[in-house]
Amino acid sequence: MAVNDDEAVVLDQWTQRLAQALQILDLDVDQELLLDLARKSAGSVIHAAAPVTTFLVGYAAGLAAGNGSAGSKEASAAAVSQAADVAFKLCEDGHDGGPAAAGWADTGQ
């Protein structure tokens, strides 16, 4: 999901303000990745899947990377990338496919 230059500035400012308000220091947000993931999930499932998908990817990445000083920037970036890859792969199947379509027998759940 591309944003124009003016929107990119506003998004950068918003991201910095929100991260500061949430007391998340030195956070590098891959906005293009998240916007692309939101676009893909909205188009593959339903529009409302966009914020839910990006939230779940962030949550999974946070769990995988650890919290606070336990996780490095590199570990956080890798965790986001890994979680986003799972979500992108699931988006390819749309709302009717993916692991849940055949039950959870073939997954880690």
CYANA upper distance limits for C-alpha pairs under 8 A (distance plus 0.5 A):
  1 MET  CA     32 GLU  CA      7.73
  1 MET  CA     35 LEU  CA      5.72
  1 MET  CA     36 ASP  CA      5.48
  1 MET  CA     38 ALA  CA      8.33
  1 MET  CA     39 ARG  CA      6.32
  2 ALA  CA     32 GLU  CA      8.03
  2 ALA  CA     35 LEU  CA      8.07
  2 ALA  CA     36 ASP  CA      8.46
  3 VAL  CA      7 GLU  CA      6.22
  3 VAL  CA      8 ALA  CA      6.45
  4 ASN  CA      8 ALA  CA      6.60
  5 ASP  CA      9 VAL  CA      6.87
  6 ASP  CA     10 VAL  CA      6.96
  7 GLU  CA     11 LEU  CA      6.47
  8 ALA  CA     12 ASP  CA      6.52
  9 VAL  CA     13 GLN  CA      6.69
 10 VAL  CA     14 TRP  CA      6.54
 11 LEU  CA     15 THR  CA      6.47
 12 ASP  CA     16 GLN  CA      6.70
 13 GLN  CA     17 ARG  CA      6.65
 14 TRP  CA     18 LEU  CA      6.48
 15 THR  CA     19 ALA  CA      6.47
 15 THR  CA     29 VAL  CA      8.32
 16 GLN  CA     20 GLN  CA      6.56
 17 ARG  CA     21 ALA  CA      6.59
 18 LEU  CA     22 LEU  CA      6.56
 19 ALA  CA     23 GLN  CA      6.55
 19 ALA  CA     24 ILE  CA      5.59
 19 ALA  CA     25 LEU  CA      7.51
 19 ALA  CA     27 LEU  CA      7.65
 20 GLN  CA     24 ILE  CA      6.35
 20 GLN  CA     25 LEU  CA      7.13
 27 LEU  CA     73 LYS  CA      8.37
 28 ASP  CA     73 LYS  CA      8.45
 30 ASP  CA     34 LEU  CA      6.97
 31 GLN  CA     35 LEU  CA      6.46
 32 GLU  CA     36 ASP  CA      6.46
 33 LEU  CA     37 LEU  CA      6.55
 34 LEU  CA     38 ALA  CA      6.53
 34 LEU  CA     54 THR  CA      6.93
 35 LEU  CA     39 ARG  CA      6.62
 36 ASP  CA     40 LYS  CA      6.52
 37 LEU  CA     41 SER  CA      6.54
 37 LEU  CA     50 ALA  CA      7.84
 37 LEU  CA     53 THR  CA      8.16
 37 LEU  CA     54 THR  CA      7.45
 37 LEU  CA     84 ALA  CA      7.68
 37 LEU  CA     87 ALA  CA      8.13
 37 LEU  CA     88 PHE  CA      7.20
 38 ALA  CA     42 ALA  CA      6.49
 38 ALA  CA     49 ALA  CA      8.05
 38 ALA  CA     50 ALA  CA      4.69
 38 ALA  CA     51 PRO  CA      7.11
 38 ALA  CA     53 THR  CA      7.39
 38 ALA  CA     54 THR  CA      6.86
 39 ARG  CA     43 GLY  CA      6.61
 39 ARG  CA     50 ALA  CA      7.12
 40 LYS  CA     44 SER  CA      6.44
 40 LYS  CA     50 ALA  CA      8.31
 40 LYS  CA     88 PHE  CA      7.83
 40 LYS  CA     91 CYS  CA      7.17
 41 SER  CA     45 VAL  CA      6.17
 41 SER  CA     46 ILE  CA      7.62
 41 SER  CA     47 HIS  CA      7.97
 41 SER  CA     49 ALA  CA      6.31
 41 SER  CA     50 ALA  CA      5.91
 41 SER  CA     53 THR  CA      7.43
 41 SER  CA     88 PHE  CA      8.13
 41 SER  CA     91 CYS  CA      6.20
 42 ALA  CA     46 ILE  CA      5.36
 42 ALA  CA     47 HIS  CA      4.55
 42 ALA  CA     48 ALA  CA      7.00
 42 ALA  CA     49 ALA  CA      5.89
 42 ALA  CA     50 ALA  CA      5.49
 43 GLY  CA     47 HIS  CA      7.18
 44 SER  CA     91 CYS  CA      6.10
 44 SER  CA     92 GLU  CA      7.59
 44 SER  CA     93 ASP  CA      8.21
 44 SER  CA     94 GLY  CA      5.15
 44 SER  CA     95 HIS  CA      7.05
 45 VAL  CA     49 ALA  CA      6.87
 45 VAL  CA     91 CYS  CA      7.72
 45 VAL  CA     94 GLY  CA      5.87
 45 VAL  CA     95 HIS  CA      5.18
 46 ILE  CA     50 ALA  CA      8.29
 46 ILE  CA     95 HIS  CA      8.37
 48 ALA  CA     52 VAL  CA      7.53
 49 ALA  CA     53 THR  CA      6.22
 50 ALA  CA     54 THR  CA      6.80
 51 PRO  CA     55 PHE  CA      6.53
 52 VAL  CA     56 LEU  CA      6.66
 53 THR  CA     57 VAL  CA      6.63
 53 THR  CA     87 ALA  CA      7.78
 54 THR  CA     58 GLY  CA      6.64
 55 PHE  CA     59 TYR  CA      6.57
 56 LEU  CA     60 ALA  CA      6.49
 57 VAL  CA     61 ALA  CA      6.51
 57 VAL  CA     80 VAL  CA      7.21
 57 VAL  CA     83 ALA  CA      5.78
 57 VAL  CA     84 ALA  CA      6.42
 57 VAL  CA     87 ALA  CA      7.80
 58 GLY  CA     62 GLY  CA      6.55
 58 GLY  CA     80 VAL  CA      7.05
 58 GLY  CA     83 ALA  CA      8.24
 59 TYR  CA     63 LEU  CA      6.79
 60 ALA  CA     64 ALA  CA      6.63
 60 ALA  CA     79 ALA  CA      8.17
 60 ALA  CA     80 VAL  CA      8.28
 60 ALA  CA     83 ALA  CA      6.86
 61 ALA  CA     65 ALA  CA      6.47
 61 ALA  CA     76 SER  CA      7.16
 61 ALA  CA     79 ALA  CA      5.03
 61 ALA  CA     80 VAL  CA      5.31
 61 ALA  CA     82 GLN  CA      8.19
 61 ALA  CA     83 ALA  CA      6.52
 62 GLY  CA     66 GLY  CA      6.48
 62 GLY  CA     67 ASN  CA      7.19
 62 GLY  CA     76 SER  CA      7.55
 62 GLY  CA     79 ALA  CA      7.81
 62 GLY  CA     80 VAL  CA      8.41
 63 LEU  CA     67 ASN  CA      7.86
 64 ALA  CA     76 SER  CA      8.37
 64 ALA  CA     79 ALA  CA      6.37
 65 ALA  CA     70 ALA  CA      8.19
 65 ALA  CA     71 GLY  CA      5.68
 65 ALA  CA     72 SER  CA      8.06
 65 ALA  CA     75 ALA  CA      5.91
 65 ALA  CA     76 SER  CA      5.57
 65 ALA  CA     79 ALA  CA      6.32
 66 GLY  CA     70 ALA  CA      5.94
 66 GLY  CA     71 GLY  CA      5.45
 67 ASN  CA     71 GLY  CA      6.27
 71 GLY  CA     75 ALA  CA      6.38
 71 GLY  CA     76 SER  CA      6.92
 72 SER  CA     76 SER  CA      6.64
 73 LYS  CA     77 ALA  CA      6.59
 74 GLU  CA     78 ALA  CA      6.60
 75 ALA  CA     79 ALA  CA      6.54
 76 SER  CA     80 VAL  CA      6.70
 77 ALA  CA     81 SER  CA      6.66
 78 ALA  CA     82 GLN  CA      6.58
 79 ALA  CA     83 ALA  CA      6.60
 80 VAL  CA     84 ALA  CA      6.43
 81 SER  CA     85 ASP  CA      6.56
 82 GLN  CA     86 VAL  CA      7.00
 83 ALA  CA     87 ALA  CA      6.92
 84 ALA  CA     88 PHE  CA      6.52
 85 ASP  CA     89 LYS  CA      6.58
 86 VAL  CA     90 LEU  CA      6.73
 87 ALA  CA     91 CYS  CA      6.63
 88 PHE  CA     92 GLU  CA      7.04
 89 LYS  CA     93 ASP  CA      7.80
 90 LEU  CA     94 GLY  CA      7.44
 90 LEU  CA     97 GLY  CA      8.16
 90 LEU  CA     98 GLY  CA      6.17
 91 CYS  CA     95 HIS  CA      8.06
 93 ASP  CA     97 GLY  CA      5.06
 93 ASP  CA     98 GLY  CA      5.98
 94 GLY  CA     98 GLY  CA      8.15
 96 ASP  CA    101 ALA  CA      7.07
 97 GLY  CA    101 ALA  CA      5.75
 98 GLY  CA    102 ALA  CA      8.19
 99 PRO  CA    103 GLY  CA      6.97
 99 PRO  CA    104 TRP  CA      6.94
 99 PRO  CA    106 ASP  CA      7.67
 99 PRO  CA    107 THR  CA      7.25
100 ALA  CA    104 TRP  CA      6.34
104 TRP  CA    108 GLY  CA      8.19
104 TRP  CA    109 GLN  CA      6.75
105 ALA  CA    109 GLN  CA      8.28
